[in-house]
Amino acid sequence: MELQFKKKGTSTFKTLKTTTTDSKGNLKATTKATADGYFRYSFAGTSTTPAVTSAADYVDIK
């Protein structure tokens, strides 16, 4: 699972961190937001599980 970020005004998400879930399926990743933009999680998929990407959440730095 990848935590991705797309800076406001750009068109490409970049991977910030790669994480895994715990034994209960919980996912957690932390990072410091330094610019306005969108965060999302993306899973590339496996032979038995399809790829999926979450909706992006916008962060406005004040």
C-alpha positions as protocol buffer text, in pm:
chain_id: "A"
residue {
  index: 1
  type: MET
  ca { x: 0 y: 0 z: 0 }
}
residue {
  index: 2
  type: GLU
  ca { x: 141 y: 340 z: -96 }
}
residue {
  index: 3
  type: LEU
  ca { x: 71 y: 680 z: 55 }
}
residue {
  index: 4
  type: GLN
  ca { x: 74 y: 923 z: -237 }
}
residue {
  index: 5
  type: PHE
  ca { x: 68 y: 1304 z: -269 }
}
residue {
  index: 6
  type: LYS
  ca { x: -15 y: 1538 z: -557 }
}
residue {
  index: 7
  type: LYS
  ca { x: 83 y: 1901 z: -511 }
}
residue {
  index: 8
  type: LYS
  ca { x: -185 y: 2159 z: -598 }
}
residue {
  index: 9
  type: GLY
  ca { x: -155 y: 2263 z: -962 }
}
residue {
  index: 10
  type: THR
  ca { x: 20 y: 1944 z: -1075 }
}
residue {
  index: 11
  type: SER
  ca { x: -120 y: 1632 z: -1239 }
}
residue {
  index: 12
  type: THR
  ca { x: 91 y: 1349 z: -1097 }
}
residue {
  index: 13
  type: PHE
  ca { x: 73 y: 1167 z: -765 }
}
residue {
  index: 14
  type: LYS
  ca { x: 409 y: 1076 z: -613 }
}
residue {
  index: 15
  type: THR
  ca { x: 464 y: 796 z: -362 }
}
residue {
  index: 16
  type: LEU
  ca { x: 575 y: 923 z: -21 }
}
residue {
  index: 17
  type: LYS
  ca { x: 573 y: 598 z: 177 }
}
residue {
  index: 18
  type: THR
  ca { x: 505 y: 229 z: 132 }
}
residue {
  index: 19
  type: THR
  ca { x: 321 y: 67 z: 423 }
}
residue {
  index: 20
  type: THR
  ca { x: 161 y: -261 z: 521 }
}
residue {
  index: 21
  type: THR
  ca { x: -142 y: -343 z: 732 }
}
residue {
  index: 22
  type: ASP
  ca { x: -131 y: -499 z: 1077 }
}
residue {
  index: 23
  type: SER
  ca { x: -284 y: -839 z: 1154 }
}
residue {
  index: 24
  type: LYS
  ca { x: -630 y: -679 z: 1182 }
}
residue {
  index: 25
  type: GLY
  ca { x: -606 y: -503 z: 847 }
}
residue {
  index: 26
  type: ASN
  ca { x: -546 y: -155 z: 992 }
}
residue {
  index: 27
  type: LEU
  ca { x: -331 y: 82 z: 790 }
}
residue {
  index: 28
  type: LYS
  ca { x: -134 y: 378 z: 922 }
}
residue {
  index: 29
  type: ALA
  ca { x: 122 y: 612 z: 770 }
}
residue {
  index: 30
  type: THR
  ca { x: 231 y: 957 z: 880 }
}
residue {
  index: 31
  type: THR
  ca { x: 401 y: 1241 z: 701 }
}
residue {
  index: 32
  type: LYS
  ca { x: 433 y: 1617 z: 735 }
}
residue {
  index: 33
  type: ALA
  ca { x: 231 y: 1822 z: 489 }
}
residue {
  index: 34
  type: THR
  ca { x: 449 y: 2104 z: 351 }
}
residue {
  index: 35
  type: ALA
  ca { x: 235 y: 2221 z: 58 }
}
residue {
  index: 36
  type: ASP
  ca { x: -131 y: 2235 z: -45 }
}
residue {
  index: 37
  type: GLY
  ca { x: -238 y: 1925 z: -228 }
}
residue {
  index: 38
  type: TYR
  ca { x: -406 y: 1585 z: -227 }
}
residue {
  index: 39
  type: PHE
  ca { x: -324 y: 1269 z: -31 }
}
residue {
  index: 40
  type: ARG
  ca { x: -445 y: 919 z: -118 }
}
residue {
  index: 41
  type: TYR
  ca { x: -364 y: 550 z: -71 }
}
residue {
  index: 42
  type: SER
  ca { x: -301 y: 321 z: -365 }
}
residue {
  index: 43
  type: PHE
  ca { x: -278 y: -59 z: -375 }
}
residue {
  index: 44
  type: ALA
  ca { x: -121 y: -214 z: -685 }
}
residue {
  index: 45
  type: GLY
  ca { x: -305 y: -543 z: -649 }
}
residue {
  index: 46
  type: THR
  ca { x: -195 y: -906 z: -647 }
}
residue {
  index: 47
  type: SER
  ca { x: -280 y: -1217 z: -844 }
}
residue {
  index: 48
  type: THR
  ca { x: -586 y: -1265 z: -621 }
}
residue {
  index: 49
  type: THR
  ca { x: -676 y: -907 z: -519 }
}
residue {
  index: 50
  type: PRO
  ca { x: -755 y: -627 z: -765 }
}
residue {
  index: 51
  type: ALA
  ca { x: -580 y: -291 z: -757 }
}
residue {
  index: 52
  type: VAL
  ca { x: -761 y: -8 z: -581 }
}
residue {
  index: 53
  type: THR
  ca { x: -699 y: 360 z: -510 }
}
residue {
  index: 54
  type: SER
  ca { x: -878 y: 563 z: -245 }
}
residue {
  index: 55
  type: ALA
  ca { x: -1044 y: 896 z: -305 }
}
residue {
  index: 56
  type: ALA
  ca { x: -800 y: 1182 z: -252 }
}
residue {
  index: 57
  type: ASP
  ca { x: -827 y: 1416 z: 47 }
}
residue {
  index: 58
  type: TYR
  ca { x: -726 y: 1780 z: 1 }
}
residue {
  index: 59
  type: VAL
  ca { x: -496 y: 1945 z: 257 }
}
residue {
  index: 60
  type: ASP
  ca { x: -472 y: 2326 z: 272 }
}
residue {
  index: 61
  type: ILE
  ca { x: -159 y: 2445 z: 454 }
}
residue {
  index: 62
  type: LYS
  ca { x: -213 y: 2765 z: 651 }
}
